Amino acid sequence: MFRKIIFPLIFNDQIQVCYLHFDVFLDLINFIENDTQIVYCPLEVYGYGNDEKEAQKSFKIALAEFFKYCTNTTDALKLIIK
């Protein structure tokens, strides 16, 4: 498995989950693995695609799903603050 780190990214966007809005500011890592562009954050949330734009779009969807999961569990803070 070959990983090539491209550069760090800063994700600054708003995520909406049902009626909740999260202002999100995260440091991300962007790399290529087996010809797939991957965007990763320390919350163990990934996005991937054929290029950086596609990977970031996938990441935003995955992050929204992560927050959706967190809002439906009583251990949400334990998941976010590790």
C-alpha positions as CSV (number, residue, x, y, z in Angstrom):
1,M,0.0,0.0,0.0
2,F,1.5,3.3,-1.1
3,R,0.4,6.6,0.5
4,K,1.6,9.9,-0.7
5,I,0.7,12.9,1.5
6,I,-0.2,15.8,-0.7
7,F,-0.8,18.6,1.8
8,P,-2.9,19.5,4.9
9,L,-6.3,21.0,4.3
10,I,-8.5,23.2,6.5
11,F,-12.2,22.4,6.4
12,N,-14.3,25.4,7.4
13,D,-18.0,24.9,6.6
14,Q,-21.4,24.5,8.1
15,I,-23.0,21.0,8.5
16,Q,-26.7,20.7,8.9
17,V,-28.2,17.6,10.5
18,C,-32.0,17.8,10.7
19,Y,-32.7,21.0,12.6
20,L,-29.1,21.4,14.0
21,H,-26.4,23.4,12.4
22,F,-22.7,22.8,13.2
23,D,-20.0,25.3,12.4
24,V,-17.0,23.0,11.7
25,F,-13.4,24.0,11.5
26,L,-11.0,21.0,11.2
27,D,-7.5,20.3,10.1
28,L,-7.5,17.5,7.5
29,I,-4.9,15.4,5.6
30,N,-5.3,14.9,1.9
31,F,-3.4,12.0,0.2
32,I,-3.6,9.5,-2.6
33,E,-3.8,5.8,-2.0
34,N,-4.1,3.3,-4.9
35,D,-5.1,6.1,-7.4
36,T,-7.9,7.3,-5.0
37,Q,-7.8,10.8,-3.5
38,I,-8.6,10.6,0.2
39,V,-9.5,13.3,2.7
40,Y,-9.0,12.3,6.4
41,C,-9.6,13.9,9.7
42,P,-8.7,12.7,13.3
43,L,-12.4,12.0,14.1
44,E,-11.8,8.8,11.9
45,V,-14.0,10.3,9.2
46,Y,-12.9,9.8,5.6
47,G,-14.0,11.1,2.2
48,Y,-12.7,9.8,-1.1
49,G,-13.0,10.3,-4.9
50,N,-11.2,10.5,-8.2
51,D,-9.9,14.0,-7.4
52,E,-9.6,16.4,-4.5
53,K,-13.0,18.1,-5.2
54,E,-14.8,14.7,-5.2
55,A,-13.0,13.6,-2.1
56,Q,-13.9,16.8,-0.2
57,K,-17.6,16.4,-1.3
58,S,-17.6,12.8,0.0
59,F,-15.9,13.9,3.2
60,K,-18.6,16.5,3.9
61,I,-21.3,13.9,3.5
62,A,-19.5,11.5,5.8
63,L,-19.0,14.2,8.4
64,A,-22.7,15.1,8.3
65,E,-23.5,11.4,8.8
66,F,-21.0,11.3,11.7
67,F,-22.7,14.3,13.4
68,K,-26.1,12.7,12.7
69,Y,-25.0,9.6,14.5
70,C,-23.6,11.7,17.4
71,T,-26.9,13.5,17.9
72,N,-28.7,10.2,18.2
73,T,-26.4,8.7,20.8
74,T,-25.9,9.5,24.5
75,D,-22.1,9.1,24.2
76,A,-21.8,11.8,21.6
77,L,-19.1,13.8,23.5
78,K,-17.1,10.6,24.0
79,L,-17.0,10.1,20.3
80,I,-16.0,13.7,19.5
81,I,-13.6,14.3,22.3
82,K,-11.1,11.4,22.3
